[in-house]
Amino acid sequence: METHDIRFPTSRELDGSDAMNPDPDYSAAYLVLRTDDGFEGHGFAFTIGRGNDIQTAAIRMLAPYVIGRDAEDLGGLYREMVHDSQLRWLGPEKGVMHMAISAVVNALWDLRAKREGKPLWLLLSEMSPEELVSLVDFRYLTDALTPEEALAILRRAEPGRAQRIAHLKVQGYPAYATSPGWLGYSDEKLTRLCREAMAEGFTQIKLKVGANLEDDLRRMRIAREVCGPDFRIAVDANQRWDVGTAVWWVKALAPYDPYWVEEPTSPDDVGGHAAIARAIAPIKVATGEHVQNRVVFKQLLQAEALSFLQLDAARVAGVNENIAILLLAAKFGVPVCPHAGGVGLCELVQHLSMFDYVAVSGSMEDRVIEYVDHLHEHFADPVVIKGGAYLVPSAPGFSAAMRPESIAAHSFPEGPVWRAA
């Protein structure tokens, strides 16, 4: 296992800025797993700067679980790390250690997909329902989703897999653009980026809100004037509000017809999300990028607290746990629109949404993947957007590998980008 503390100085241009994170430096606690047959698996945990060294150290702590082990035992290695009694005491199943497990698990999947010569979405989509169910940890879930129910969901989707794979290869997967809406951008930049998003074929954008209501009203008015009355404009508060404030603020924005409000309050407050959802309807609630595990997603779904589930590829314990979350969403009939606002997250989540379409939900209705136009040039297999859609990745793996020159330049604090600062 090789690890790197990689940070990009995105705060200099206020890329990624929002009401809770005004000056993020998009960062990756990055690892490479090397095997004795010459293959490599790449993975990372996403942070926004300070603390990335702690996240990297947490990944290094997991080396004994994988060094010298059979990299094909993905279900067993995942459970061994998640169920370790001493690691669980640091969570359980949340926070820095859980994200470290995600980085390792995702690297193992990247490795397996490369060995089999397939992009991850296709590797997962061609697995049998029985094999997929065997990857899931159903502990704490069976009051909402049993293994038998999960198996039934996957079997229902089996007959149309080939047709949906063919459709994906022609049409891609719908995306929405967050890049116009960073809170630190000027009105002129917002206007220009809204026009560019529409010209590029996106059918939805997202604006950051929550710092100042007067500013939010002005920016929503500008975006609505530019995009027109029928264009979807979502808003994202990034956990800024209490429940009452969220209801009041969203109602104030209602004349500009926000499509959804994202993370209106604490990601742990299931009851608060449910109360907000009831109070602001028909405006919808979306959340998930900071939801720490499958158990909280289960509760949000049971409480009818969200209309869109925004899983994150690098916060819960990797591919295995995200399969569980996709199955939960399918059971409750809630569309999955993944979070991808961060370095490398677009590259990862495209695989999860495409797998969901082919083998789990079988649907693209009301589903879009977030797209942020930053830092893709640092990846060996970057996402490709055309006509407002993600084109299907074809290279083997999970699209997680960074370019060696980018790793060298942005390593913290010794890389030349940081020495120059």
N, C-alpha and C positions, 0 to 999 in steps of 0.2 A: 504494500500500500504506500502510495506517494501522495502527500497532501500539499496544498498551496492556499495561502491567504491572498485572494485576488480582489482588488477593489478598483472601481471606475469612478472618476471624479465628476459624476453627473450633477452634483450640487452647484457646480460652477455656472451652469446654464439653467438651473432650476428644473431640469428634466426629472420627472417623477414627483414633483412637489405637490403636497396636498395639505389639508387642514391639520392633520396630526403629524405629518412628516415634512416639514418645510424645506429641509436641506439634505435629501438622501444622497448617499454615494452608493450606487448599486454595486453589490459585492457578492462574491461566491466563495464559500468554504468548499474547496474543490478537491476531489481525489481521483486517483487513477489506480485501478486494480490490474496487476499484471499476472499472467498465468504462465505455466511452464510449457504451454503449447504455442506461445507467442501472441495470444490475443490480449487486448486491453479492454477494460470496462471503465467508463467515465461517469461520474456523478457529482452532485454539488447540493449544498444547502444555500438558499438565497437569504441574504441579509441586506441592510442598508448602511453598512459602514462600521461604526464602533461596535465591538463585540464579535466581529468576524473571526478574530483570533481565538476567542473562546469556542466558537462553533467549530473551527478547524481542529482545535485540541480535542473536542468531543468526538469528532470523527476518528482521530488517531486512537482514541481509547477503544474503538471497536475492532482494531486490527486482530486481536487474538481470536475473534469469532470467525474470521475469514481466512487468515493466513494458514496455509497448509490444508485447507478444507476443500471439499468437492463443490465447485462453483455451480453445479447443476441443481443442487438441492435447494431451490429457491424458497419453497414452502418451509422447509426445516430451518434454514438459516434465519429467515424472517422471524419465525416464532421463537427461536432461541434467543435472539436479541431482544425482542419485545417482551418476552416472559422472564428474562433474567431478573431475579428478585432484587438484586442490589441496584441495577439500573432503573428498575421500576420505581424504586424509592425516590429517585430524582424527578419523577413525573407524578403519577404513573401515566405513561403514554401521552406525554405532552412536553412542550418546551424544547430546550437545546438538545437533550439526548434523543428525543423522538425525531427531531429533524436530522440529527446525525445518522440515525438508523435509516431514515429516508434516503440520504445520500448514498449510503452503502448498498441498500436494497436496489435503488435505481441503477447504480453502477453494475451490480450483478445482472440485472435485466439487460442493460446495454451490452454487456459481455455475451450473454446467451444469444441475444438477437444477432450479434456479429458472427458468432460461431455458426448459427443456422443460416446466415446469409440473407436475413430478412429485416425490414424495418419493424420496429417493435409493434406498431399497430397491427401489422399483418400477422406477425407471430402470434399475438394474443387472439386475433380474430379467427385463426385456424385451429386453435386448441379446442378440444372437446369440452362440452359443458361439465363433465365430471372432473376433468383436469383443472378447469378454472375454479370450480367450487372447492377443490382441495387446497387451493392457494389462500383461501379466506379464513381468517380467525373469526368465528361466529360467537366467541365469548362476549357477553353483554348485548348481543343483538337479537337473540331468539324470541324475545317478546314482540319484535317487529319484523324479523326476517329469519326464517329457518333455512338450513341447508336444502331441504326439500323444495321450499319455495324458490330459492335461488336457482336450483337446477331446473325448475319448471320455466322460469323466466328465460334462461339461456336456451332451453330446448325450443321454446316458442320462436325464438329468433333464428334458429338454425336454418330453416328452409330457404330464407331469402338472402343468406350471407353472400353468395356469389354475385347476385344482382347488385347488392349494395356496394360491394367492392368495386365492381365495374362502374357504378354511378360515381363513386368517390373519385376514381381515376380520371373521369371526364369532367366533373363539375367542381371538385374540391369541397371544402367545408366552409360554410359562411363565417365571416369574421366581423367584428365591430372595432372601431378605432378609438382608443383612449388618448392618443398623442395630442389631439387638439386641446384637451381640457385641463392640462396641468395648472394648478392654482397660481403659480408664479408667472405665468405667461401674460403678456400685455393683451389688451383688447384687439389690437391690430394683428398680433400673431394668432389669437383665437379665430378671428375672422378668416384669415388666410388659410389656416389649417382646416377649418370647417369646409371651406370651398374645395380644398385639395382632397379631403376625405370623400366628399360626394363625387368629385371627378374621377376618383380612383375606383368607384363602384361600391363603396361601403354603404350599407342601408341603416347604420346605427353608429352614433358616437356617444362618448361619455364625458361629462364634465365633473371635475372635483368641486365640492361645495363644503360649507360648514364653518368657515372662519368668520365671515361677515355677511349678513343677510343682504345688505344693500348691494354689495359687490356681486353676490350670487344672482340676485334679480337682474342686475345689469347684464351679466355674462349670459344668463339664460335667454334674456331678450335678444341679445346679439345673435346667439346661436340659432334661435328660432327664426329670426328674420332672415338669416343666411340660408338655413336649411329648409325652410318652408313648414307648413302646418302638419304634414303627414309623415315627416321624417322622425325616426325614433331617436330621442335624446335621453339617455340615462344620466343619473347623477350619483355621486359617490361621496359619502360623508366620512369615510375611513374611521368609523367608531367615535366620532367627535361628540355626539349628543347624549344627554339623558333621554328617557322615554318621552316625557312631556315636551321637551324642546324639539325632539325629532318630529313629533306630530305637528307642532305649531309651525316649524320651519318648512316641512314638506307641503303643508297646506298653503303656505305663503307662495311657494313655487308652483303650485298647482295650475295657475292660469297659463303657464308655459308648457303644460302637458308633459311632465317627466315620465318616461316609460317605466323605469324602476328607480328606487332609491337603494343604494348599496351600503352595507355596513352602517345602518343608522345609529347603532348603539354598540355596547360591549359585545364582542363575539361570543362571550360565555353566557349572555343573558337571554336564555331561551324564552322565558315569559315576557321579557321586554320586547323582543322581536315579534312575538305573537300579538301583543297589545298594539304595537305600531301598525302591524299588518291590518288588523281590524279597523283601526282608526283612520287610516289614509286610503283605504280601498276606494276606487278601483286602481289607484297607483300601486304598483307591486313592490315587494321587498325581495332583494337579492343579498345573499351573504355566503361566506365560506372561506375566504382566503386566509383568515386567521382562526378558523375553527380547528381545534387541536387534534381531534380524533373522530373516528367513526361513531362513537357514542353520542357526542354532541350533535352530529348530523342526524342521527336517529331521533333524538329528542326534538330538534327543529322540525323534522318532517312529521312526527307524531302530533306536535302542537300546531300544525298548519301555520308555521311562523315565517315561511319563505315561499316565494313563487318560483325562484330560480336558485339552483344550488351551484355555488361557485367553488368547486373543489380546487385545490392547489397541488401541483405535482410534487412539491418539495417540502411541505409542512407536516402532513401525516406521514406514516411510515412507508412511503414509497408505493410502488405499483400494487403490491398485494392489498394494502389497506384501501387504495383508491378503487380497486375492483369491488371491494365490499361496499364502498360509498356509491358507486355507479349502480350496483344491484339494489341498494336501499332506495335510491332515487327512482329507479324503474318500478319498484314495488309500489311506491306512493304516487307515481305518475307525475313527477316533478322534473322539468327540463334541467339538464346540466349545461351551464355556460361557464367554463373554467376561467379562473383568474390567471392572468399572464403578464401582469405589470411588474416586470423585473428582469434582470439579466438571465437569459436562457430559458425562462419559463414558457415563452411561446414555443420554443423548440420542443419542449417536453409535452405540454398539454395537448398539442395537436394529435399526438399518438393516442392519448386517452380518449379524446372525443371521437376520433375515427373508429377506434375499437368499440366504443359505446354504440355508435351508429350501426356498425356491422353486426355485432354479436350480442348486444345487451338490449338497448331500447328499440333498436331498429327504426329510429325516427330522427329527423332533423327539424321537426316542427318546433318553432320558438327557441331554437338552439343556435347560439353563436359562440365563437371563441374570441376572447379579448385579443387585440393585436396592438402592440406598442412598438413603434418604429425606432428602437434604440438598440445598439450594441450587437446586432446580429452578425456584423462583419467579423466578430471575434470567434465565430463557431465554424468548424470544418464543414458542417452540413446545415446551413442556416435555413430558416423558413423562407418560403417563396409565396408571396401574395399576388394574386392576379384577379382583377375584377371584384375586389372585395371578398375574396375567398382564399383560404389556405390550400395550396396545391399539395397533393399527396407526397410525403417524403418517400423516396425509393431506396436510399442508401441503407445498408444494414446497420442496426443499432437503434438507440434512443435519441439520436441527434444531440447528445450531450457533450461531445468532445470539443474543447476549445483549441484554437490554433496555438502551437507552441510559442510563437512570437508574441501573442497576446498575453499568455501566461507570464512570460518573462518580463514584458513591459509593465504589467499592472500588478505584479506581486508587491505586497505591502510589508514593510515600508521600503524595501531595498530596490524595487523596480525603478527604472529611469523616470517613469511618469510621476512617481512620488518623490524621488530624489530632487527632481526639477522643481517641485512645489515647495 
